[in-house]
Amino acid sequence: MKIISLISQKGGTGKTTTATGLAVAAVAAGYSTAIIDIDPQANATNWRDRREAGGDPAVFSTQPIRLPQQLEQCRAAGAEFVFIDTPGKSDSAAIAAAKVADLVLIPAHNQAFDIETLAAVREVLDLAGKPRAAVVMNGIHPSAKSPVEKVREWFGEDYGLAVAPAFLSHRAAYADAPTTGQAAQEIDPTGKAAQEIEALLAFVLDSTRANSRISTTNKKEAANG
């Protein structure tokens, strides 16, 4: 069972949108998948309540202290992927989720308010034993050119964090889908949002293979590459 934790130290970065989108994509790809919601706001749980009856993935709301037990229940039920949705800012919850993760995803917008929190996220990862992690850029302008490389140049060296090659753009589908308990790709299966989620899932699948590595590209490497 592979565990993917979505963490940040700021609300509104897109953790729930990313978690639900990836979980729906994983189900569509044939994986038994669950979401564990340890956010007191219960956004993922509420999303599941709006979803059509019987529609996967399952979502389990629990407290961070009960996370190990809930993970064991998911494992016993045969889950292949579990996505953990965490609060906007909670060191203890973020550390708990990061400790058990095979991969930590850190959604962030390409703006100073989100980027400035990455130092705190780096501290959380250090306290959690430095799990494999990558920043997922969110809300990128659809016409932006090479946004990942620009972000790497901006903060790769400062925070020592890898940046996922896949990213999510600013699209209406991401905002509209949660109101009906859907993921963006379910609104428009052939649209750009669907392609972005598929690319991000491919990154997750590759990054959770036993021998895979996520490299951090710093400013000097980006400039020379």
Buried (B, 14 or more C-beta within 10 A) or exposed (E): BBBBBBBBBBEEBBBBBBBBBBBBBBBBBEBBBBBBBBBEEBBBBBBBEEBEEEEBBBBBBBEBEBBEEBBEBBBEEEBBBBBBBBBBEBEEBBBBBBBBBBBBBBBBBBEEEBBEBBBBBBBBBEBBEEBBBBBBBBBBEEEBEEBBBBBBBBBBBEBBBBBBBBBBBEBEBBEBBBEEBBBBBBBBEEBBBBEBBBBBBBBBBEBBEEEEEBEBBBBEBBEEE
